Amino acid sequence: MTMTRHYGMDWLRIGAFALLILYHIGMYFVPWGWHVKTPRPMDWVQIPMMATNSWRLPLLFLVSGYASAALFAKLGGPGAFLRSRAARLLIPLAFGMIVVIPVQPWIELVTQYGYAASFAHFWAHDYFRFGTLEGIVLPTWQHLWFVVYLFVYTLLAVLLLLLVPEAARARITDVAARLLGGWGILVLPLAAWMAILFAFPGYRETHALFDDGPNHLHYLVPFFTGWLLRVRPVLFLAVARCWRTAAGLAVVAYATVAWAIWASPGEGPPPVGVVTWFMAVRLVQGWAAIVALVGIADCFWNRDHARRPMLAEAVFPFYIIHQTVIVLVGYWLLLGGVGPAASFPILVAATVAGCWAFYLGGRRIGWLRPLIGLQRRA
């Protein structure tokens, strides 16, 4: 591994999490199920939401795989790598599940199931029931499922690092890099996604870890592709060769997806076990968009800026708190009878302000830093 820090991948990570926050704001308005909803969901909001729906989460796993490989190279061994990942992921996860998350299921129960007890009663008597309430599993990790999955994939990477000798790992990595060279970076991961789709037709994401096998396979493809990009940076040459074609393919696929939603806005999911052309086109859009974004990051964003370190550090605290802010402010807007036109800018402003307050306040308090996903001060 000879590559220095790739600033473009840092910017891609920052942008991916910013889009995720904006996407979750959109969940307040779209007709899909969520924790709190505007009284009048709008069908047309599905169309801009689908612009990122198929690639926003796989892109996060790709940049996380890249960052994980960089961290492993820096720390120099599986043990130190695992200890670092456990501290940076599991401590914020526990803090989030105990302190940050509980208001979300409470608001969902109040607004959608008629739950009458106060939040204090809910937290003290119902949240830690280790069972279900109105079908909601409690306690819950809600949007922090990504942290859980990332740690599990870290464990899998550590297991492979321990079980496979270094020479064998190098040979396997070289073979994988050759396969992904040229147009392989665009074709092979997409082919793997298609194989998963047809092997498990119509599977539904659960984010519950143990019953989400096809979804794990789907996310492991970008995670280990991101890892390979770090350990074999020659793959960026393959991305440079095909990212413009991938961008065009992603735009055409998204146009097809948008047309399908516009033509049948209220159409529900297909029966379990059925694969539709819509699902396949979404996969094409998703992987082509990821290749295009990596290419753009490599070509145009691989330069530093004075604000990059702070923004890169702020990403994880933003991720921990953002959905709770959105759900809480959305609940207040719902109680106040605020319409969608006014709700959107309020949600955006309140979420940005809440995220910055959480990060800037927490980073100054030594004992709070590890709880919100920041490194301890030396």
PAMAR-34501 format. One record per residue (C-alpha): residue in one letter; x, y, z. Coordinates in steps of 0.1 Angstrom, whole numbers, plus 2048, in hexadecimal, padded with zeros to 3 digits. Example, Ala and Ser with C-alpha at 12.3 -4.5 7.8 and 13.67 -1.06 7.14 Angstrom:
BEGIN
A87B7D384E
S8897F5847
***
This chain:
BEGIN
M800800800
T81281F7F4
M7F58387F1
T7F4858806
R7D3865814
H7B98697FA
Y7A6889802
G78C8817E7
M7808637FB
D77E87981A
W768892807
L7538757F9
R74D86981C
I74388B828
G72C89080B
A71D86D80F
F713874833
A70589682A
L6EF886810
L6E486C829
I6D9888841
L6C5899825
Y6B687881B
H6A987283E
I69A89583F
G68888A81F
M67A86C831
Y662884844
F65188D824
V65186D80F
P634854810
W64C83881D
G64982C841
W65F83F85A
H66184987F
V64E86A87A
K63B87685C
T62B89684E
P60589384E
R605896828
P621882819
M62988B7F5
D62E8707DA
W6458867C4
V65F8877E0
Q6678637D7
I67786E7B6
P6948837C5
M69786A7E2
M69E84E7C9
A6BB8627BA
T6D08567D8
N6BB8397E5
S6CE81D7D3
W6F28287DB
R6F383E7FB
L6F8821813
P70F80C7FD
L72482B7F8
L72782F81D
F73480B820
L74C810804
V75C82F814
S75B81D835
G76E7FF826
Y787817818
A78C829839
S78E80784C
A7AA7FC835
A7BD81C83B
L7B9819860
F7C57F5860
A7E480084C
K7EA81C865
L7E6806884
G7FA7E9876
G7E87CB884
P7C67BA888
G7C57BE8AE
A7CB7E38AF
F7B47E8892
L7977D58A3
R79D7E78C4
S79B8098B2
R77C7FF89F
A76B7F28BE
A7718128D1
R7678298B5
L7478158AC
L73A8038CA
I73D81F8E4
P7298378CE
L71081B8C6
A7098158EA
F70683A8F2
G6EF83F8D4
M6D88228DE
I6D582D902
V6D48538FE
V6D085F8DA
I6B88468CA
P69C8408E4
V68785F8DB
Q6838528B7
P66F8338BF
W65C8478DA
I6518608BF
E6488448A7
L6338338C1
V6228548CB
T61A8608A8
Q61283E897
Y6068278B2
G5F583E8CC
Y60F8388E7
A60484E904
A62084D91D
S63B868921
F65E864913
A66C860937
H65484493D
F65C83491C
W682835922
A67F828946
H66580D941
D66180391C
Y68180B908
F6977F1919
R67D7D5917
F6927C08FF
G6737B78EC
T65A7C88D5
L6407E38DA
E6287E88BD
G6407D48A8
I65E7EB8B0
V67C7D88BE
L6887E98DE
P6A37F48E6
T6AC7FC8C2
W6C98098AF
Q6B481A894
H6CA82C87B
L6E982088E
W6E57FE87D
F70080A866
V71980C883
V70F7E888D
Y7147DB86A
L7357ED865
F7427DE885
V7387BB87A
Y7497C0858
T7677CC86C
L7677AC87F
L76579885E
A7837AB851
V7967A5870
L78E78086E
L79A77E84B
L7BA791854
L7C0778870
L7B875885D
V7C875F83B
P7EE76283A
E7FC78382E
A80B77480E
A7E9763806
R7D778480D
A7EE7967F5
R7E877C7D9
I7C277E7DF
T7C37A47DE
D7D77A47BE
V7BE78D7AD
A7A17A27B9
A7B27C27AD
R7B87B278B
L7947A7788
L7887CA792
G7A17DB77A
G7947EB75A
W76F7E9758
G76D7CF773
I7687E978D
L7477F277D
V73C7D0772
L7467B678C
P7377C67AC
L7177CD799
A7167A978D
A71A79E7B2
W6FD7B57BB
M6E87A679F
A6F17827AB
I6E678B7CE
L6C57997C1
F6BC77A7AE
A6C97627C8
F6B37737E3
P6967827CE
G68179C7DF
Y69479C800
R68C7B8818
E6A67CB82D
T6A17C7852
H6C07D8861
A6BC7BF87D
L6DE7AF877
F6D678A87B
D6BA787861
D6C979D847
G6E0786834
P6D9792810
N6DD7B581B
H6FF7AD82B
L70B79E80A
H6FF7BE7F8
Y7137D580F
L7327BF812
V7377C47EC
P73E7EA7F0
F74F7E6811
F76A7CF804
T76C7E27E3
G7748017F8
W78E7ED80B
L79E7E27EA
L79F8067DD
R7B580E7FB
V7CC7F07FA
R7CF7F07D4
P7CC8157CA
V7D380B7A6
L7AE8057A5
F7A882A7A3
L7B6828780
A79A80F778
V781828787
A790844772
R78B830753
C76682A757
W75784376F
R749859754
T73783C744
A72B832766
A71D85576C
G70985474C
L6FC831754
A6F283D777
V6DF85B768
V6CC84574F
A6C482B769
Y6B7846781
A6A2855765
T692833761
V68C82F786
A67D853788
W66684C76B
A65A82B77B
I65183E79B
W64185A789
A62C842775
S62182D793
P6278427B3
G61282C7CA
E61E80A7BE
G6297F57DC
P6457DC7DE
P6427BC7C9
P63A79B7DA
V65678A7ED
G66B7757D5
V66578A7B6
V68179C7A4
T6767BA78E
W6887CE774
F6857EC78C
M69B7DB7A6
A6B57D278C
V6B67F677E
R6BA8037A2
L6D97ED7A6
V6E77FA786
Q6E181E791
G6F08177B3
W7118087A9
A71681E78B
A71083D7A1
I72A8307BB
V74582B7A0
A73D84D792
L73F85E7B4
V76084D7BC
G76D85879A
I76287C7A0
A77287C7C3
D79386F7B5
C793887797
F7878A77A7
W7868A57CD
N7A88967D5
R7B58B67E6
D7B68C2809
H7A48E0819
A7A78F083B
R7848E5845
R7888C183A
P7958B385B
M7798C286F
L75E8B7857
A76D894855
E76D89287B
A7498A087E
V73A885867
F73586A881
P72688189C
F70F88F882
Y70586C878
I6FE86289C
I6E78808A4
H6D788A883
Q6B9873882
T6AF87A8A6
V6AF89F89E
I69A89987E
V681883890
L67E89B8AE
V67A8BA899
G6638A8881
Y64D89F8A0
W64C8C38AB
L6428CE887
L6278B3887
L6198C08A8
G61A8E489B
G6088DB87B
V6248EA866
G6208E3841
P6398D182B
A6458F1819
A65090183A
S65A8E084A
F6778D8832
P68C8F7838
I6868F585D
L6918D085E
V6B08D884A
A6BA8F6860
A6B28E4881
T6C48C4877
V6E48D786C
A6E38EC88C
G6DD8CE8A2
C6F98BA892
W7128D6896
A7088DC8BA
F70C8B78C2
Y72E8B58B2
L73C8D68BD
G72F8D28E0
G73A8AE8E4
R75D8B38D6
R7678CB8F1
I75E8B290E
G779898912
W76387C920
L747882907
R75E8808E8
P75E8598E5
L7398588EB
I73286D8CC
G74B85A8B6
L76A8708BB
Q78D8658C5
R79886C8E8
R7B08898EB
A7D487F8F1
***
